[in-house]
Amino acid sequence: MKKVILVDDEAAGRKLIKEYLEDYPEFVILGEANNGVDAVKMINEFKPDLVFLDIQMPGMTGFDVLTHLKELPQIVFSTAYDQYALKAFEVHAVDYLLKPYTKERFKVAVEKLKKNSAENKARPLAESLLMDTSQSPERILVQTQNKLVTIALENVIRIEAYGDYSKLVTEQQTFVSNYGISTLEEKLNSAVFIRVHRSSIINLNAVKELHKYSKSYDVTMKNGDVVRVSRGYMENIKKLMF
């Protein structure tokens, strides 16, 4: 059984999907939403396996909806606009149904969904949602075990380089981002997150103490972690001192 939620601001769009899904009893519809705000609440509450998601909706777009989800289900976009197709696959949607679509085209999407589930492989991180924003993001999608979750950046105490990836450390858990530390530095709010070492970024709001030794500093974070400030990034620390 696959739990499904339908999200479309047009009743006709939701009705068509319900009609097509009648041929697939393994898909059980948990609910419907006609706007992005209600969609976020419903998806976070019911945790469906699959969401048929419109893009252009009142309040927030389908892409905006994804950035507010605690866990990321399989996504099939259903929209009348073809210009979003590339971005849809950048966030690893299973398929992109361009309205009006036929029953045969819907069947293709279902086969893709079944194949995706059968392979049971972890999907790539959909962190392009973070990279697409023109402003500093408030949340980031990361992977934990076999699922994608969003975490609030305000809860990230520090970021540590991890090869070509990065580790995001919170008080409760450490997550892995598939973006390198330099890429994250470019996108994060520089008034909150500062680079103090080629391998470290710290959240200024999570700093407990600053200790000077010789010609550099150690920063103690509120979780007890100690981060070394390298000479190359001393100016970033000095700008904070008055």
matplotlib code that plots the C-alpha trace (Angstrom):
import matplotlib.pyplot as plt

x = [0.0, 1.2, -0.2, -1.0, -1.9, -3.1, -2.2, -3.7, -5.5, -8.0, -10.6, -10.6, -6.9, -7.4, -10.5, -8.6, -5.8, -8.4, -10.1, -6.8, -5.8, -8.9, -7.0, -4.3, -5.9, -2.5, -2.5, -4.6, -5.5, -5.2, -6.3, -6.3, -5.1, -5.9, -3.0, 0.6, 0.0, -2.5, -0.4, 2.6, 0.4, -1.2, 2.0, 3.9, 1.0, 0.2, 3.6, 2.5, 4.7, 3.7, 2.4, 1.0, 2.0, 0.9, 3.5, 1.5, -0.7, -1.9, 0.3, 3.3, 4.5, 5.0, 8.8, 8.1, 6.1, 9.1, 11.3, 8.8, 8.5, 10.0, 10.4, 10.5, 8.1, 8.1, 7.0, 5.2, 4.6, 1.4, 1.3, 0.2, 3.6, 6.5, 9.2, 9.6, 10.5, 14.3, 13.9, 11.5, 14.1, 16.8, 14.9, 14.6, 10.9, 9.9, 8.0, 6.6, 3.0, 2.3, -1.4, -3.5, -2.1, -3.7, -4.4, -1.5, 0.9, -0.3, 0.4, 4.0, 4.3, 2.9, 5.4, 8.2, 6.9, 6.8, 10.3, 11.6, 10.1, 11.2, 14.8, 14.6, 17.7, 18.3, 17.5, 20.0, 19.7, 17.3, 19.5, 19.1, 16.1, 18.6, 20.7, 17.8, 16.8, 17.8, 17.9, 19.7, 17.7, 16.2, 16.1, 18.1, 17.3, 19.7, 19.7, 19.4, 19.3, 17.1, 15.0, 15.3, 14.5, 14.6, 16.5, 16.3, 19.7, 19.3, 19.8, 23.1, 25.9, 28.8, 29.6, 32.7, 34.3, 33.9, 35.8, 33.7, 30.7, 30.0, 28.8, 26.1, 26.3, 23.3, 22.9, 21.1, 22.6, 25.1, 23.8, 25.7, 25.2, 26.3, 27.5, 31.1, 31.8, 32.7, 29.3, 27.5, 29.5, 28.3, 24.7, 24.4, 23.7, 27.1, 25.8, 25.2, 27.6, 31.2, 34.2, 36.9, 39.0, 39.2, 37.4, 35.0, 32.0, 30.4, 27.0, 27.7, 24.5, 25.9, 29.2, 29.8, 33.4, 36.3, 39.8, 43.0, 46.2, 49.5, 48.4, 45.1, 41.8, 39.8, 36.0, 33.9, 30.4, 27.4, 27.5, 31.1, 32.8, 36.0, 36.7, 40.2, 40.4, 43.2, 45.3, 43.8, 40.4, 41.5, 39.9, 36.5, 36.8, 38.3, 35.4, 33.2, 35.2, 34.4]
y = [0.0, 3.5, 6.4, 9.4, 13.1, 15.2, 18.9, 21.1, 24.4, 23.2, 20.7, 19.3, 18.5, 16.5, 14.8, 13.5, 12.0, 10.3, 8.9, 7.6, 6.1, 3.9, 1.4, 1.1, -0.1, -0.2, 3.7, 5.0, 8.7, 10.1, 13.7, 16.6, 20.2, 23.2, 25.4, 25.2, 26.1, 23.4, 21.0, 21.5, 20.9, 17.8, 16.2, 16.8, 15.3, 12.3, 11.5, 10.1, 7.9, 9.9, 13.4, 14.5, 18.2, 21.2, 24.0, 27.3, 27.7, 30.4, 31.2, 29.2, 27.2, 23.5, 24.0, 26.2, 23.4, 21.0, 23.4, 23.2, 19.5, 17.5, 14.5, 14.3, 11.7, 10.7, 13.6, 13.6, 17.2, 17.8, 21.2, 23.1, 24.9, 23.2, 25.7, 24.1, 20.6, 21.0, 22.3, 19.5, 16.9, 18.8, 18.3, 14.6, 14.4, 10.9, 12.4, 15.5, 15.4, 18.2, 19.1, 18.0, 14.4, 11.2, 8.0, 6.4, 9.1, 8.7, 5.0, 5.8, 7.8, 5.0, 2.5, 5.0, 5.1, 1.4, 1.0, 3.7, 2.0, -1.5, -0.4, 0.9, 3.0, 6.2, 9.1, 11.9, 14.8, 17.4, 20.3, 22.1, 23.6, 25.4, 26.4, 27.8, 30.4, 34.1, 34.9, 33.2, 30.0, 29.2, 25.4, 22.8, 19.3, 16.6, 12.8, 10.7, 6.9, 6.2, 9.4, 13.1, 15.5, 19.3, 20.9, 24.6, 26.3, 28.1, 24.7, 24.1, 24.8, 24.3, 22.9, 20.8, 19.8, 16.1, 15.4, 16.7, 16.9, 18.7, 17.7, 19.8, 19.5, 20.2, 19.6, 16.3, 14.9, 15.2, 15.3, 15.0, 17.5, 16.6, 20.2, 21.2, 23.7, 26.5, 26.2, 26.3, 29.3, 31.2, 30.6, 30.9, 34.1, 35.7, 37.6, 34.3, 31.7, 32.6, 30.7, 30.3, 27.6, 26.0, 23.0, 24.9, 27.3, 28.3, 29.7, 32.9, 32.4, 29.1, 30.5, 30.1, 31.4, 32.7, 31.9, 33.5, 31.7, 32.7, 34.3, 32.7, 31.7, 28.7, 29.0, 26.9, 26.3, 25.9, 22.1, 22.0, 21.5, 23.5, 24.9, 26.2, 29.6, 29.4, 32.4, 32.8, 33.5, 35.7, 38.8, 37.2, 36.9, 40.3, 42.0, 40.7, 42.3, 45.7]
z = [0.0, -0.9, 1.0, -1.3, -0.9, -3.8, -4.0, -6.7, -6.5, -9.2, -8.2, -11.7, -11.4, -8.2, -9.6, -12.7, -10.6, -8.3, -11.4, -12.8, -9.5, -9.4, -11.6, -8.9, -5.6, -3.9, -3.9, -1.0, -1.0, 2.5, 1.7, -0.7, -0.4, -2.7, -1.6, -0.4, 3.2, 3.8, 1.8, 4.2, 7.2, 5.7, 4.5, 7.7, 9.7, 7.6, 6.2, 2.9, 0.6, -2.4, -3.3, -6.6, -6.4, -8.5, -8.9, -9.4, -6.3, -4.0, -1.0, -2.0, -5.0, -5.1, -4.7, -1.7, -0.2, -0.4, 1.6, 4.5, 4.8, 7.7, 5.5, 1.7, 0.1, -3.5, -5.6, -9.0, -10.2, -12.1, -13.8, -16.8, -17.1, -18.8, -17.8, -14.4, -15.7, -15.3, -11.8, -10.9, -11.8, -10.0, -6.8, -7.8, -8.6, -9.9, -12.8, -14.3, -15.7, -18.0, -18.1, -20.0, -19.8, -20.8, -18.9, -20.8, -19.7, -16.1, -16.4, -17.3, -14.1, -12.0, -13.5, -12.6, -9.1, -8.8, -10.1, -7.8, -4.8, -5.9, -6.2, -2.6, -3.1, -1.3, -3.5, -4.0, -1.6, -2.8, -1.5, -4.8, -3.0, -0.8, -3.7, -5.7, -3.2, -3.8, -0.1, 2.8, 3.5, 6.8, 6.4, 4.6, 3.3, 4.6, 4.7, 7.8, 7.5, 4.4, 4.4, 3.7, 6.4, 6.8, 9.6, 10.7, 10.1, 13.4, 15.1, 13.3, 15.8, 13.4, 9.9, 9.3, 6.0, 5.3, 2.1, -0.8, 1.6, 4.9, 8.3, 10.0, 13.8, 16.0, 19.7, 19.1, 15.9, 13.1, 9.5, 6.2, 3.3, -0.2, -0.7, 0.1, 2.8, 0.4, -1.4, 1.9, 3.0, -0.2, 0.5, 4.3, 6.1, 6.6, 9.6, 11.4, 9.9, 9.6, 8.3, 10.9, 9.3, 5.8, 7.5, 9.8, 9.8, 13.1, 14.0, 16.0, 17.9, 19.3, 20.5, 24.2, 24.7, 22.8, 24.1, 22.8, 22.7, 21.0, 17.7, 17.3, 19.0, 20.0, 19.9, 22.4, 21.1, 23.4, 22.9, 24.2, 20.8, 20.4, 17.0, 16.1, 14.3, 11.7, 10.9, 7.4, 8.9, 11.9, 10.3, 10.4, 14.2, 14.7, 12.9, 15.7, 18.5, 19.7]

ax = plt.figure().add_subplot(projection="3d")
ax.plot(x, y, z, "-o")
ax.set_aspect("equal")
plt.show()
